Amino acid sequence: MGYSMAPRSSPTRQRHLSLCERNTFISPYVDQILYTQTPCLAIRRETVNAWERRAPLAPQHVKSLIEKGIKVLVQPFDNRAYSHEEYVKAGAIIREDLSEAQLVMSVKQVKIEDLLHNKTYAFFSHTIKGQAENMPMLDVILKRKIRLIDYERICDNDEKRLVMFGKWAGYAGFLDILHGLGKRLKILGHTNNPFEKISMAHNYFDSKEAIEALNECGKEILNGCLPNEHGPIIFVFTGTGNVSQGARELFKHLPHEYVEPEKLSEIVKHGSMNKIYGCVISRKHHLARKTDGLFDAEEFEKYPDRYESNFITKIAPYASVIINGLFWRANDPRIIKTIDSSKLSSKLIAICDISADPNGSIEFMTECTTIERPFVIYNPETNATTSRLTEPGILICSIDNMPAQMPREATEHFGNLLLPFVEDMLNAARETRYEKIKCGSEIKNSIITSNGKLTAKYEYIHELMINQLGRKQDSCLEEIDDYEENDFTLKSECGQQFSKSFDSASLLKIMSQKKTFTQHNRA
């Protein structure tokens, strides 16, 4: 009945009646009834991006929840990959008004004007790195006392993410960059190259259809249709997580051979033109301690600033295509710095930055591309980016919502991972102080805001937000003003406004740093 996660000794086990038989909801982690009304969640429409067709739960997941006595509302949305009829057949109610729901779920962020007071929301908020573009939304979430659950922070005790679209980002990214590679090679004079047969991911009904296209592309590669001028085509996959694994699941459908990094120079000289090559780069392959050149994974996690990356000299010179799936933190070494980009070999044709972190592990990727405009050209010699694909340079694809191109399969995959946590998310949606929430650590630690404040685990976001403002140019920086002891406002000429609650000590610290931030910005 969905309570297999309950401890065997839990007294709740004797009370585990079907939720269809009673109008209460009992979390498997809790020894008390949390709801005296039917638990209700809502799937809201996606409004951030016109291409977004995913949902957090597919109809089969909704059916499973309804069978447990959980009411599910689905907000009308014609662009959703699954139809209204499919959700209704599963037992959901199609309704515009979501106010009945204790938990409101979506995939991407919610527009400020649509955020309901005193609700619990679950979505990818893109706030945990202090992303400036989402600070106004976070500000409103705090003001409206919304409890925010971020899927990105549903992790196990080792901080391994448990709920993600990563595999499908890898799928879509691989297809997109093959399409871009075909376009770029054609512009360079290689018409009818094998990769021209590959379309953007969203043009395929599903992954099976995409794999059929890859098989056709593979036949041409086997027949020697790769352009000789660029030598053996080498795909470098950075990272070993879900994104990289997803990309490699499609890569395997092309005639290929994997090689270790130390063999790359040999492959460039003597590799076959009847297949493509793959090289998977993990941290040990490109990170080295500054003092002795060695790598210690445990030390790197704690002290990333002690390390530097030699990717630009050891790996990049041999790559034809880089597929970047690295998880990058602000203090981690970059695999390619802008200052080093002029060292990139002319062999490098394209980069697919699926990580999509502007100014991140690939520093010169300063802005994400979009599904409607997926490619730009970066010229390392001039450090300039253009949308004209005929210009000299490297083709870049950095779409930040890759899985949206394969929405049905991505939704099914994501929902399978999310479903075991939904009942606990409903538990966390009850109106109580954060400290009193009784649910699994996976969900409790994913709560970013509660009762008008950032939770203790995420209080650091305040400082990140201030630092983000400090790095803005003078045109986007005014003074910190209009403050009281427990509330002040940050304003900028960019039109952003942030109100935050601080204790007096924090407020004094920030005010004392105002001059420093301004001077730093003008330096």
VOGU-3710 file (C-alpha; in Angstrom, 3 decimals, decimal comma):
1> mgysmaprss> 0,000/0,000/0,000  2,974/2,284/-0,530  4,397/2,241/3,003  7,372/-0,038/2,505  9,698/2,755/3,652  8,212/2,798/7,156  10,502/1,439/9,875  9,405/-2,040/10,941  9,087/-0,971/14,543  6,996/2,074/13,671
11> ptrqrhlslc> 3,657/2,162/15,477  2,179/3,638/12,319  2,297/0,222/10,673  -0,729/-0,977/12,597  -2,610/2,104/11,382  -1,725/1,748/7,708  -5,264/1,682/6,366  -5,956/2,490/2,753  -6,307/6,206/2,222  -9,376/5,400/0,157
21> erntfispyv> -11,020/4,217/3,385  -10,347/7,309/5,476  -9,995/11,039/4,979  -6,607/11,266/6,630  -3,031/11,091/5,478  -0,297/9,315/7,396  3,307/9,684/6,343  5,394/6,521/6,641  7,813/8,491/8,829  5,275/9,911/11,264
31> dqilytqtpc> 3,570/8,442/14,312  0,571/10,742/14,140  -2,188/11,721/11,746  -1,140/14,834/9,862  -4,291/15,623/7,885  -7,916/15,655/8,901  -8,945/16,269/5,308  -8,247/14,520/2,043  -4,648/15,193/0,968  -4,592/17,111/-2,286
41> lairretvna> -1,811/17,986/-4,688  -1,907/19,984/-7,893  0,078/19,852/-11,114  0,195/23,400/-12,439  0,810/24,520/-16,000  4,318/25,466/-17,094  4,681/29,167/-17,901  8,400/29,962/-17,877  9,238/28,680/-21,355  7,071/28,173/-24,425
51> werraplapq> 8,856/24,895/-25,154  8,198/23,402/-21,735  5,867/20,420/-22,150  7,025/18,258/-19,253  5,144/17,573/-16,036  6,437/16,351/-12,671  4,092/13,342/-12,788  2,691/11,310/-15,670  -0,857/9,875/-15,650  0,304/6,487/-14,354
61> hvksliekgi> 1,854/8,194/-11,319  -1,333/10,172/-10,727  -3,353/6,953/-10,848  -1,086/5,399/-8,220  -1,570/8,374/-5,885  -5,331/8,484/-6,365  -5,546/4,787/-5,490  -4,027/5,757/-2,130  -6,737/8,345/-1,530  -4,793/11,416/-2,611
71> kvlvqpfdnr> -6,764/13,943/-4,628  -4,949/15,242/-7,715  -5,791/18,474/-9,523  -4,332/19,204/-12,948  -4,351/22,771/-14,240  -5,404/23,017/-17,905  -2,430/23,269/-20,260  -2,755/22,358/-23,931  1,016/22,193/-24,467  1,553/19,467/-21,873
81> aysheeyvka> 2,932/16,283/-23,445  0,196/14,238/-21,782  -3,366/15,221/-22,648  -6,125/16,252/-20,256  -7,958/13,081/-21,232  -5,049/10,910/-20,115  -4,988/12,553/-16,683  -8,778/12,357/-16,336  -8,666/8,663/-17,205  -6,139/8,247/-14,385
91> gaiiredlse> -8,615/9,876/-11,984  -7,373/13,470/-11,860  -9,605/16,541/-11,852  -8,895/19,212/-14,470  -9,281/22,536/-12,690  -7,968/26,077/-13,043  -8,251/26,947/-9,348  -5,533/25,161/-7,349  -6,275/26,748/-3,977  -7,561/23,468/-2,533
101> aqlvmsvkqv> -4,187/21,785/-2,946  -1,763/21,633/-0,043  1,087/20,906/-2,477  1,480/22,603/-5,874  3,949/20,944/-8,227  5,546/22,000/-11,498  8,799/21,357/-13,320  10,155/24,875/-13,744  9,812/28,071/-11,744  6,452/29,745/-11,193
111> kiedllhnkt> 5,780/33,324/-12,258  5,664/35,714/-9,325  2,069/36,741/-9,978  0,957/33,096/-9,837  2,489/32,219/-6,456  -0,247/31,511/-3,895  0,235/32,618/-0,291  0,987/30,039/2,405  1,265/27,111/0,016  3,913/24,466/-0,412
121> yaffshtikg> 5,445/24,466/-3,891  7,783/21,945/-5,476  9,835/22,783/-8,580  13,368/23,386/-9,816  13,856/26,863/-8,376  17,406/27,522/-9,638  18,139/29,568/-6,527  20,658/27,488/-4,579  23,616/29,087/-6,358  22,181/32,540/-5,766
131> qaenmpmldv> 21,149/32,886/-9,410  20,377/36,585/-9,724  17,542/36,171/-12,218  15,547/34,121/-9,692  16,126/36,237/-6,598  12,974/38,350/-7,146  10,932/35,132/-7,197  12,637/33,903/-4,041  11,912/37,237/-2,402  8,184/36,876/-3,101
141> ilkrkirlid> 8,245/33,277/-1,898  9,604/34,515/1,425  7,126/37,369/1,667  4,167/35,099/0,960  5,398/32,508/3,455  5,577/29,794/0,841  7,309/26,544/1,666  9,569/25,705/-1,274  10,750/22,177/-2,017  13,486/22,052/-4,647
151> yericdndek> 13,775/18,785/-6,581  17,467/19,464/-7,105  18,043/19,110/-3,374  16,269/15,768/-2,885  19,430/13,863/-2,038  20,616/10,901/-0,011  22,962/11,147/2,961  25,945/11,350/0,595  24,396/14,340/-1,230  23,701/12,211/-4,300
161> rlvmfgkwag> 20,680/13,523/-6,168  17,716/11,162/-6,232  15,280/12,957/-8,551  16,480/14,342/-11,869  15,968/14,599/-15,621  19,701/14,177/-16,268  19,520/11,148/-18,541  17,121/12,927/-20,869  19,231/16,069/-20,892  22,013/13,812/-22,147
171> yagfldilhg> 19,758/12,260/-24,786  18,547/15,594/-26,125  21,951/17,242/-25,914  23,622/14,474/-27,886  21,044/14,648/-30,676  21,191/18,446/-30,777  24,960/18,590/-31,059  24,986/15,950/-33,807  22,498/18,121/-35,689  24,724/21,142/-35,091
181> lgkrlkilgh> 27,810/19,192/-36,144  26,103/18,283/-39,417  25,193/21,930/-40,064  28,679/23,152/-39,201  30,453/20,585/-41,374  28,173/21,512/-44,274  29,074/25,194/-43,829  32,738/24,174/-43,842  32,204/22,543/-47,235  31,383/18,967/-46,287
191> tnnpfekism> 27,947/18,510/-47,815  26,113/15,231/-47,347  28,091/14,387/-44,231  26,514/11,644/-42,047  25,426/13,988/-39,264  23,134/15,953/-41,576  20,690/13,072/-41,170  20,203/13,907/-37,473  17,517/16,403/-36,439  17,063/18,380/-33,249
201> ahnyfdskea> 15,753/16,161/-30,462  12,289/17,724/-30,412  11,673/16,630/-34,002  11,519/12,980/-32,956  8,344/11,452/-31,530  10,402/9,462/-29,040  13,862/8,030/-28,444  13,101/4,964/-30,593  12,611/7,161/-33,630  15,824/9,028/-32,795
211> iealnecgke> 17,739/5,760/-32,533  16,497/4,757/-35,986  18,000/7,977/-37,350  21,263/7,255/-35,531  21,385/3,812/-37,115  21,081/5,385/-40,573  23,810/7,878/-39,694  25,971/4,992/-38,501  25,685/3,203/-41,827  27,175/6,212/-43,595
221> ilngclpneh> 30,001/6,419/-41,065  30,804/2,746/-41,704  30,841/3,483/-45,438  33,588/6,077/-44,968  31,504/9,236/-45,380  33,244/11,220/-42,622  35,228/14,244/-43,914  38,933/13,385/-44,030  40,001/16,999/-43,503  39,078/16,844/-39,821
231> gpiifvftgt> 40,727/13,513/-39,114  39,163/10,958/-36,779  36,101/12,391/-35,031  36,603/12,253/-31,255  33,778/12,909/-28,780  34,949/13,888/-25,297  32,363/13,358/-22,544  33,121/15,285/-19,357  31,567/13,913/-16,190  30,283/10,453/-15,341
241> gnvsqgarel> 26,817/11,285/-13,976  23,345/10,962/-15,439  23,869/13,592/-18,141  27,001/11,936/-19,483  25,449/8,486/-19,203  22,394/9,603/-21,165  24,501/11,046/-23,975  26,556/7,864/-24,125  23,439/5,695/-24,304  22,777/7,233/-27,719
251> fkhlpheyve> 26,454/7,407/-28,704  26,605/3,606/-28,558  24,204/3,379/-31,513  26,898/4,787/-33,796  29,957/2,749/-34,853  32,408/3,711/-32,140  35,369/2,878/-29,959  36,140/4,187/-26,481  39,715/5,161/-25,674  41,521/6,316/-22,553
261> peklseivkh> 42,790/9,924/-22,402  46,417/8,889/-22,814  45,570/7,301/-26,186  44,001/10,416/-27,693  47,131/11,718/-29,423  47,660/8,339/-31,072  44,053/8,226/-32,298  44,387/11,680/-33,867  47,353/10,413/-35,893  46,275/6,879/-36,755
271> gsmnkiygcv> 42,569/6,546/-35,992  39,996/5,023/-38,333  37,649/7,077/-40,490  34,990/4,336/-40,435  33,943/4,958/-36,850  33,923/7,675/-34,234  35,789/7,702/-30,929  34,636/8,416/-27,414  36,629/9,412/-24,350  35,019/9,736/-20,912
281> isrkhhlark> 36,754/12,255/-18,658  36,292/12,002/-14,902  37,841/14,296/-12,307  40,955/12,178/-11,899  41,802/12,661/-15,567  42,106/16,444/-15,529  42,347/17,689/-11,934  45,699/17,973/-10,214  46,767/19,330/-6,854  48,726/22,523/-7,363
291> tdglfdaeef> 51,550/21,394/-5,092  52,358/17,943/-6,491  50,051/17,173/-9,417  48,212/14,359/-7,646  44,462/13,950/-7,151  42,603/13,105/-3,957  38,821/12,975/-4,373  38,032/13,488/-0,693  40,343/16,478/-0,407  38,966/17,981/-3,616
301> ekypdryesn> 35,424/17,866/-2,246  36,509/19,872/0,781  39,167/22,113/-0,768  38,586/22,522/-4,527  40,720/25,665/-4,567  43,806/23,487/-3,983  43,373/21,995/-7,457  43,678/23,098/-11,055  42,473/21,562/-14,301  44,823/20,554/-17,105
311> fitkiapyas> 41,953/19,808/-19,494  42,990/22,604/-21,868  46,405/21,018/-22,502  45,803/17,326/-21,837  42,378/16,665/-23,380  41,026/19,588/-25,424  43,683/19,522/-28,207  42,394/16,145/-29,396  38,641/16,699/-29,163  36,375/17,190/-32,168
321> viinglfwra> 33,265/17,543/-30,006  33,089/18,212/-26,257  29,912/17,159/-24,463  30,070/18,819/-21,070  28,072/17,189/-18,296  30,088/18,382/-15,319  28,495/19,437/-12,073  30,386/22,648/-11,332  30,579/24,622/-8,098  31,713/28,221/-7,836
331> ndpriiktid> 35,104/27,283/-6,336  35,826/24,384/-8,690  38,526/24,800/-11,348  37,153/25,497/-14,817  37,988/23,025/-17,565  38,348/25,916/-20,026  39,072/29,477/-18,916  38,372/32,344/-21,266  41,988/33,441/-21,020  43,056/30,000/-22,293
341> ssklssklia> 40,497/29,688/-25,077  42,954/30,889/-27,710  44,887/27,666/-27,053  42,001/25,547/-28,337  42,895/23,481/-31,373  41,287/24,022/-34,761  40,288/20,358/-34,523  37,552/21,332/-32,055  34,369/21,783/-34,091  31,617/21,908/-31,479
351> icdisadpng> 30,804/22,030/-27,760  27,535/20,937/-26,203  27,460/22,412/-22,707  24,565/20,430/-21,249  25,491/21,669/-17,771  24,415/25,094/-19,036  26,172/27,095/-16,310  26,960/30,555/-17,727  30,521/31,533/-16,761  30,817/28,056/-15,275
361> siefmtectt> 33,112/25,146/-16,096  33,454/26,533/-19,632  33,948/30,170/-18,779  33,346/31,730/-22,176  29,854/30,202/-22,291  28,261/33,328/-20,879  24,671/32,857/-22,018  22,496/29,818/-22,635  21,086/29,169/-26,067  17,455/28,206/-26,672
371> ierpfviynp> 15,567/25,437/-28,430  14,438/27,844/-31,162  17,990/29,252/-31,492  20,167/26,387/-30,326  23,574/27,354/-31,709  26,063/30,195/-31,658  29,659/30,486/-32,830  32,396/31,411/-30,366  35,633/32,780/-31,797  38,539/32,092/-29,393
381> etnattsrlt> 40,768/34,596/-31,189  38,437/37,532/-30,586  36,538/36,214/-27,548  33,335/37,102/-29,391  30,113/35,168/-29,853  27,797/35,460/-32,843  24,568/33,844/-34,004  25,912/33,753/-37,580  26,903/30,122/-38,024  29,033/30,930/-41,080
391> epgilicsid> 31,567/32,842/-38,968  34,887/31,254/-37,909  35,058/29,594/-34,509  33,507/26,821/-32,448  29,827/25,902/-32,596  28,257/26,096/-29,116  24,989/24,551/-27,922  24,016/25,338/-24,318  20,253/24,873/-23,979  19,254/24,948/-20,311
401> nmpaqmprea> 16,056/22,897/-20,681  17,280/20,050/-22,871  14,837/17,387/-21,571  11,866/19,534/-22,619  12,551/18,305/-26,149  11,623/14,733/-25,200  8,779/15,507/-22,795  6,783/12,280/-22,526  9,711/9,998/-21,795  11,376/12,615/-19,599
411> tehfgnlllp> 8,181/13,036/-17,553  7,783/9,288/-17,125  11,412/8,912/-16,023  11,256/11,841/-13,603  7,917/10,754/-12,146  9,243/7,263/-11,469  11,986/8,809/-9,341  9,733/11,376/-7,654  6,752/9,159/-6,831  8,236/7,513/-3,699
421> fvedmlnaar> 8,647/10,970/-2,126  5,273/12,526/-2,958  3,498/11,377/0,207  6,293/12,832/2,315  6,098/16,068/0,333  2,415/16,261/1,224  3,383/15,652/4,823  5,813/18,578/4,632  3,009/20,732/3,243  1,112/20,787/6,542
431> etryekikcg> 1,006/24,155/8,267  3,640/23,926/10,958  7,094/25,232/11,784  9,957/23,744/9,816  11,530/22,387/12,981  8,428/20,332/13,687  8,074/18,770/10,254  8,399/15,020/10,541  9,356/13,446/7,273  12,320/11,765/5,662
441> seiknsiits> 15,575/13,686/5,511  15,470/13,586/1,706  12,472/15,912/1,683  13,218/17,911/4,814  16,667/18,824/3,504  15,183/19,877/0,167  13,026/22,590/1,749  14,593/25,936/0,812  12,119/28,271/2,517  9,605/27,908/5,319
451> ngkltakyey> 7,487/30,343/7,319  8,929/33,376/5,569  12,594/32,479/6,046  15,347/30,531/4,371  15,887/27,283/6,245  19,194/26,936/8,082  20,770/24,799/5,360  20,146/27,538/2,790  20,789/30,748/4,710  23,970/31,114/2,670
461> ihelminqlg> 21,807/32,209/-0,279  21,508/35,644/1,368  25,232/36,192/1,007  25,316/34,802/-2,534  22,623/37,240/-3,524  24,642/40,136/-2,137  27,741/38,883/-3,959  25,796/38,620/-7,205  24,816/42,255/-6,869  28,373/43,175/-5,992
471> rkqdscleei> 29,604/41,730/-9,267  27,139/43,682/-11,382  28,421/46,682/-13,302  27,864/50,185/-11,984  24,847/50,633/-14,222  23,093/47,878/-12,288  24,235/48,830/-8,810  22,744/51,414/-6,504  22,954/51,719/-2,784  21,483/49,513/-0,116
481> ddyeendftl> 18,774/51,711/1,292  15,240/51,868/2,648  16,176/49,504/5,431  14,931/48,846/8,918  16,501/46,512/11,413  14,565/43,437/10,253  13,798/44,384/6,664  15,680/46,241/3,982  15,521/46,542/0,237  18,192/46,083/-2,379
491> ksecgqqfsk> 17,454/48,038/-5,514  19,232/48,352/-8,801  18,797/50,237/-12,029  18,030/46,862/-13,615  14,681/47,043/-11,918  15,268/44,147/-9,541  14,155/44,521/-5,971  14,928/42,198/-3,104  13,564/42,336/0,424  15,151/40,102/3,001
501> sfdsasllki> 14,891/39,580/6,726  18,133/39,668/8,666  19,059/39,916/12,282  20,767/43,159/13,261  24,254/41,638/13,198  23,855/40,411/9,632  22,400/43,742/8,583  25,336/45,661/10,027  27,771/43,302/8,305  26,136/43,830/4,920
511> msqkktftqh> 25,971/47,582/5,366  29,657/47,644/6,256  30,426/45,754/3,041  28,446/48,102/0,792  31,407/50,345/0,066  33,667/47,367/-0,559  31,216/45,883/-3,080  30,944/49,196/-4,907  34,704/49,690/-5,059  35,205/46,110/-6,229
521> nra> 32,671/46,621/-8,986  34,470/49,727/-10,244  37,908/48,148/-10,190
//
